[in-house]
Amino acid sequence: METPTIIGLLAGILTTVSFLPQLIKAWRTKSTGDISLVMYVVFVIGVSLWLAYGIFLNSLPVILANAVTLLLALFIVALKIRYR
């Protein structure tokens, strides 16, 4: 595997994993009052566009990172709506 691909995968892993503490906290406390729904909706749109971009480029790091990040962000949005 080439160095740029490794760097891309590591960057994707770290930025994606950064959403887990927020998701776990919202899940456990059933509280999402401090989470901005508008911010997450805009973020989901942006990540969706990054995912499409990665697909167009056939870039594995961009595709994997944004696909997983999109799922985590959508889950946080779902919790935000559920725990209103």
N, C-alpha and C positions, 0 to 999 in steps of 0.2 A: 504494500500500500504506500502511496506517495505521501510525502510530508504535508503538503497542503490539505489532502484529504484527512489525514490524522488530526491536524489542527482544527479543521472544520468540524469533525466529529466530536472532538473534545469540547470545543466552544458550544456546539449544540447540546451536548450532554449537560454541561454546567448551566447554561441558560434555561434549559428545560427543567432540570431538577430544582431550580430556584423557585418554581411554582409549588412544589410539594408542601413546604411548610404552611403556606396560605390555605391550600386545599385541605390539608389535615386539620388545621385549626378550625376552619369553617365547618368541616364534617363533624368534628368532636363536639364543638360548642354549640352547633346549630345556630350560630350567630354570624351574620354577614353585614351588619349595620355599618361597619367602617369600610366596606368595599364599594367602590363606585361602579354601578352597573354601566353607565355610559362609557367609562374608561375601558371596561372589559369588552363591551360590544365593539368599540373602535379597535381595540387590540385584536379581537377575533377576526375582524375584517382584514386588518393588516397582516396577520399571520396567514390567513387564507391566501392572500395575494403572494406572500413569500413562498408558500407551498406551491402555488401555480407556477411561479417563477422557477423554482427548483425543478419542477416537472419539465418545464420547457427546456431547461438547461441540462436535464438528466443528471443533476448533481445530488448524489446520495446524501452527503451531509446536510444540505439544505432541505431536502425532502424529509429525511428522518426527523431532524430537529423540529421542523415546523409542523409535521403531522402529529407528533407526540405533544408538542406545546399546544396545538389547536385543541386536541382532546382534553388536556388538563384545563385550559382556559374555558372551554365549553362546559366542563363539569362545574367549574367555579360559578359561571353564569347561571347554570341550572340551580345550584345551591342558593345563589343570591335570590333568584325568583321564588324558589320554594320556601325560604326562610324569611320572607318579607314580613 
